[in-house]
C-alpha cells in the first residue's frame, strides 16, 4: 500500500502546478476571446458606418434601432432623431397604400424586397433610392430584425433623363430632333387614322446671317424661330437640320387642301413679324415645302423626301416662296430630284476643282490661285455652287466636302511644286460650318503634312462671321492656324458685319474686297469711298488687300493706283480646271525665264 502511494507522489506534487496552469490558460483564453469579440465588433461598426450605402436596422415592429453615417448624410436626420421612430417619417407621399401593402406582403413571403422608392429628406427635398430590405430570422423562422440597405440614385436618374433628352432633342433650340418626330409620327398614325400635313421651313440665306453677324446671332435667330413655331403650330415641331425646321399638322376638317394651306398661312403670318436680334428688329424670308400624308403605303422618310423636294422647288422660285408637293417633282430628270445625289457625287467622281488666279497689281504675275469647287452632273450638267452648297450645309456634308477640296487642292499644288511652277500661295475657302468642326485645325495640319506642303503656302479664306465670334474656341482655332504658319484671309469683306474693332486683335493677313464694291469703279463715288477707306485700313493694319471681280482695264488701273496689292477677276482669268491651270503656270514660267 505504501509502495503504491509512493508511485503517485510525483503527480501529487505536480497537481497544484497543473491546476494553476489550467486556471491561467482559462483566464488567458477568456481574455483573448473577449478581445477578439471586441475587435470583431469594432470592425463591424467601422464597416457599418463607412459603407457608401445607407443602412437602417429595425425591430420586428419596424421601430428603428440603428442607422449608419451614410443614412444621416443622405436623409439629413441624425441617429438620435430617428432611433425609436418608424421609417415612415421618410415617406414622400408619392406611393399609395397598395404600394406599401405589396412591399410588406413580399417581405413576409420571400424575406426580401428590392426596388425603387421615393423618400423625403429632412429639408423636404424628395429623392429616389434603390432599396433592399431583408428580414433577419431565427432558426425557427421568427423575425428578429429588418435590415434595409439603400443607395441614393437621384442624380443617376437625372443624368439618364438628361442623356435621353439630349438624344431626342436639338441641343440649341430644345425642340425634338428629326428622329424623335419620325418616331412620334409613326406611333400616332400606324394605319393613317389621322392625316397630317408635313412642312419643311427654311430660313432663306441663313449662311449669310452667320457670315454677316456671326454664329451667336444665327443661334439667337434659330432659338427665336423655334419659339414662334412652337407657339403657332397646332401639331409637332422639330429641328431638321442647320436652318430647316419640320412642322407636322393634324388635318381634321375633311378638306385637306384648304386646311393644309391655312396651316401654312398661319406659319407665314407668325414668321412675318420682325425678330428682335441683338437689340435690332430684323426681318427674314422663309421658304416652305409641304406635303400631305394620306397614303398608308408611305413611310415617314417618304413623306419627308416629298417635303424636301417641294422645299427645293420653292427655293428655285426665289426667296419667301411656298411649294406643295406634286408627283412631277419625283421625275428622275427633274434637277431638284437629282440634287439628292450630292452625297454620291464624291464617289461618282462628279466633283472637280477649278482655279482662278490672283495677280500682283503692279506686275500682273500670278501670285496665288483660289480653289473653286465644281459639280458636273452626268445628266444635269454643271450645277451652280449657289444651289449645291446650301444643300450640303443643310444635310451636314460641308465638313466632308471641305476636307475633300483641301486634300485634292494640296495634292495638285504638290504636283505643281514638283514641276517647279507652283505660285507662292494656294487660297482655299472654308465654310463657317466646316470651321465649327472640332477636328478642323487637325484636319488642315494633317492634309499639309500628308502632301508635304509648307503651311506658309496655304491661305484659308473665311467669311467675316467666323472672325467676329470672339469666343474662346474660335480664337484658339485662329491662333493655332496662324502659329502653324497658315495665312488667314477675310473673304467678301464689307458685305457682312464689318465691325473694325475685331480686326486689330485677330491674326488676319489679308482682306478680300467683295466684287459688289468693284463693279461700279471707277465711276461710282460711293464705291470709290468704300474701296479707298478699306485700302487705307489695310495699310494701317499691315494687311494685304485683294479686289475681287475685276473685269476691265479701268478698274485694274484705278485699284493699282490706289495701292491695292492683288487683283482677281475675269479680266485676269476665269476659273479653269487643273490641266488648263498647269499650262497657264508653265507659260508664266517661260515668260519669267525669257525676261531674265
Secondary structure in CASP SS format (residue, H / E / C, confidence):
PFRMAT SS
TARGET T0000
AUTHOR 0000-0000-0000
METHOD secondary structure of the structure
MODEL  1
X C 1.00
X H 1.00
X H 1.00
X H 1.00
X H 1.00
X H 1.00
X H 1.00
X H 1.00
X H 1.00
X H 1.00
X H 1.00
X H 1.00
X H 1.00
X H 1.00
X H 1.00
X H 1.00
X H 1.00
X H 1.00
X H 1.00
X H 1.00
X H 1.00
X H 1.00
X H 1.00
X H 1.00
X H 1.00
X H 1.00
X H 1.00
X H 1.00
X H 1.00
X H 1.00
X H 1.00
X H 1.00
X H 1.00
X H 1.00
X H 1.00
X H 1.00
X H 1.00
X H 1.00
X H 1.00
X H 1.00
X H 1.00
X H 1.00
X H 1.00
X H 1.00
X H 1.00
X H 1.00
X H 1.00
X H 1.00
X H 1.00
X H 1.00
X C 1.00
X C 1.00
X C 1.00
X E 1.00
X E 1.00
X E 1.00
X E 1.00
X E 1.00
X E 1.00
X C 1.00
X C 1.00
X C 1.00
X E 1.00
X E 1.00
X E 1.00
X E 1.00
X E 1.00
X C 1.00
X H 1.00
X H 1.00
X H 1.00
X H 1.00
X H 1.00
X H 1.00
X H 1.00
X C 1.00
X C 1.00
X C 1.00
X H 1.00
X H 1.00
X H 1.00
X H 1.00
X C 1.00
X C 1.00
X C 1.00
X E 1.00
X H 1.00
X H 1.00
X H 1.00
X H 1.00
X E 1.00
X C 1.00
X C 1.00
X C 1.00
X C 1.00
X C 1.00
X H 1.00
X H 1.00
X H 1.00
X H 1.00
X H 1.00
X H 1.00
X H 1.00
X H 1.00
X H 1.00
X H 1.00
X H 1.00
X H 1.00
X H 1.00
X H 1.00
X C 1.00
X E 1.00
X E 1.00
X E 1.00
X E 1.00
X E 1.00
X E 1.00
X E 1.00
X E 1.00
X E 1.00
X C 1.00
X C 1.00
X C 1.00
X C 1.00
X C 1.00
X E 1.00
X E 1.00
X E 1.00
X E 1.00
X E 1.00
X E 1.00
X E 1.00
X E 1.00
X E 1.00
X E 1.00
X E 1.00
X E 1.00
X C 1.00
X C 1.00
X C 1.00
X C 1.00
X C 1.00
X E 1.00
X E 1.00
X E 1.00
X E 1.00
X E 1.00
X E 1.00
X E 1.00
X E 1.00
X E 1.00
X E 1.00
X C 1.00
X H 1.00
X H 1.00
X H 1.00
X H 1.00
X H 1.00
X H 1.00
X H 1.00
X H 1.00
X H 1.00
X H 1.00
X H 1.00
X H 1.00
X H 1.00
X H 1.00
X H 1.00
X E 1.00
X C 1.00
X C 1.00
X C 1.00
X C 1.00
X C 1.00
X C 1.00
X E 1.00
X E 1.00
X H 1.00
X H 1.00
X H 1.00
X H 1.00
X H 1.00
X H 1.00
X H 1.00
X H 1.00
X H 1.00
X H 1.00
X H 1.00
X C 1.00
X C 1.00
X C 1.00
X C 1.00
X C 1.00
X C 1.00
X E 1.00
X E 1.00
X E 1.00
X E 1.00
X E 1.00
X E 1.00
X E 1.00
X E 1.00
X E 1.00
X C 1.00
X C 1.00
X H 1.00
X H 1.00
X H 1.00
X H 1.00
X H 1.00
X H 1.00
X H 1.00
X H 1.00
X C 1.00
X H 1.00
X H 1.00
X H 1.00
X H 1.00
X H 1.00
X H 1.00
X H 1.00
X H 1.00
X H 1.00
X H 1.00
X H 1.00
X H 1.00
X H 1.00
X H 1.00
X H 1.00
X H 1.00
X H 1.00
X H 1.00
X C 1.00
X C 1.00
X C 1.00
X E 1.00
X E 1.00
X E 1.00
X E 1.00
X C 1.00
X C 1.00
X C 1.00
X C 1.00
X E 1.00
X E 1.00
X E 1.00
X E 1.00
X E 1.00
X E 1.00
X E 1.00
X E 1.00
X C 1.00
X C 1.00
X C 1.00
X C 1.00
X H 1.00
X H 1.00
X H 1.00
X H 1.00
X H 1.00
X H 1.00
X H 1.00
X H 1.00
X H 1.00
X H 1.00
X H 1.00
X H 1.00
X H 1.00
X H 1.00
X H 1.00
X H 1.00
X C 1.00
X C 1.00
X C 1.00
X E 1.00
X E 1.00
X E 1.00
X C 1.00
X C 1.00
X E 1.00
X E 1.00
X E 1.00
X C 1.00
X C 1.00
X C 1.00
X E 1.00
X E 1.00
X E 1.00
X E 1.00
X E 1.00
X E 1.00
X E 1.00
X E 1.00
X C 1.00
X C 1.00
X C 1.00
X C 1.00
X C 1.00
X C 1.00
X H 1.00
X H 1.00
X H 1.00
X H 1.00
X H 1.00
X H 1.00
X H 1.00
X H 1.00
X H 1.00
X H 1.00
X H 1.00
X H 1.00
X H 1.00
X H 1.00
X H 1.00
X H 1.00
X H 1.00
X C 1.00
X C 1.00
X C 1.00
X C 1.00
X C 1.00
X E 1.00
X E 1.00
X E 1.00
X C 1.00
X C 1.00
X H 1.00
X H 1.00
X H 1.00
X H 1.00
X C 1.00
X C 1.00
X C 1.00
X C 1.00
X H 1.00
X H 1.00
X H 1.00
X H 1.00
X H 1.00
X H 1.00
X H 1.00
X H 1.00
X H 1.00
X H 1.00
X H 1.00
X C 1.00
X C 1.00
X C 1.00
X C 1.00
X C 1.00
X E 1.00
X E 1.00
X E 1.00
X E 1.00
X E 1.00
X E 1.00
X E 1.00
X E 1.00
X E 1.00
X E 1.00
X C 1.00
X C 1.00
X C 1.00
X C 1.00
X C 1.00
X E 1.00
X E 1.00
X E 1.00
X E 1.00
X E 1.00
X E 1.00
X E 1.00
X E 1.00
X E 1.00
X E 1.00
X E 1.00
X E 1.00
X C 1.00
X C 1.00
X C 1.00
X E 1.00
X E 1.00
X E 1.00
X C 1.00
X H 1.00
X H 1.00
X H 1.00
X H 1.00
X H 1.00
X H 1.00
X H 1.00
X H 1.00
X H 1.00
X H 1.00
X C 1.00
X C 1.00
X C 1.00
X H 1.00
X H 1.00
X H 1.00
X H 1.00
X H 1.00
X H 1.00
X H 1.00
X H 1.00
X H 1.00
X H 1.00
X H 1.00
X H 1.00
X H 1.00
X H 1.00
X H 1.00
X H 1.00
X H 1.00
X H 1.00
X H 1.00
X H 1.00
X H 1.00
X C 1.00
X C 1.00
X C 1.00
X C 1.00
X C 1.00
X C 1.00
X E 1.00
X E 1.00
X E 1.00
X E 1.00
X E 1.00
X C 1.00
X C 1.00
X H 1.00
X H 1.00
X H 1.00
X H 1.00
X C 1.00
X C 1.00
X C 1.00
X C 1.00
X H 1.00
X H 1.00
X H 1.00
X H 1.00
X H 1.00
X H 1.00
X H 1.00
X H 1.00
X H 1.00
X H 1.00
X H 1.00
X C 1.00
X C 1.00
X C 1.00
X C 1.00
X H 1.00
X H 1.00
X H 1.00
X E 1.00
X E 1.00
X E 1.00
X E 1.00
X E 1.00
X E 1.00
X H 1.00
X H 1.00
X H 1.00
X H 1.00
X C 1.00
X C 1.00
X C 1.00
X C 1.00
X H 1.00
X H 1.00
X H 1.00
X H 1.00
X H 1.00
X H 1.00
X H 1.00
X H 1.00
X H 1.00
X H 1.00
X H 1.00
X H 1.00
X C 1.00
X C 1.00
X C 1.00
X E 1.00
X E 1.00
X E 1.00
X E 1.00
X E 1.00
X E 1.00
X E 1.00
X C 1.00
X C 1.00
X C 1.00
X C 1.00
X C 1.00
X C 1.00
X H 1.00
X H 1.00
X H 1.00
X H 1.00
X H 1.00
X H 1.00
X C 1.00
X C 1.00
X C 1.00
X C 1.00
X E 1.00
X E 1.00
X E 1.00
X E 1.00
X C 1.00
X H 1.00
X H 1.00
X H 1.00
X C 1.00
X C 1.00
X C 1.00
X C 1.00
X C 1.00
X C 1.00
X C 1.00
X H 1.00
X H 1.00
X H 1.00
X H 1.00
X H 1.00
X H 1.00
X H 1.00
X H 1.00
X H 1.00
X H 1.00
X H 1.00
X H 1.00
X H 1.00
X H 1.00
X H 1.00
X H 1.00
X H 1.00
X C 1.00
X C 1.00
X E 1.00
X E 1.00
X E 1.00
X E 1.00
X C 1.00
X C 1.00
X C 1.00
X C 1.00
X C 1.00
X H 1.00
X H 1.00
X H 1.00
X H 1.00
X H 1.00
X H 1.00
X H 1.00
X H 1.00
X H 1.00
X C 1.00
X C 1.00
X C 1.00
X C 1.00
X E 1.00
X E 1.00
X C 1.00
X C 1.00
X C 1.00
X C 1.00
X C 1.00
X C 1.00
X C 1.00
X C 1.00
X E 1.00
X E 1.00
X H 1.00
X H 1.00
X H 1.00
X H 1.00
X H 1.00
X H 1.00
X H 1.00
X H 1.00
X H 1.00
X H 1.00
X H 1.00
X H 1.00
X H 1.00
X H 1.00
X H 1.00
X H 1.00
X H 1.00
X H 1.00
X C 1.00
END
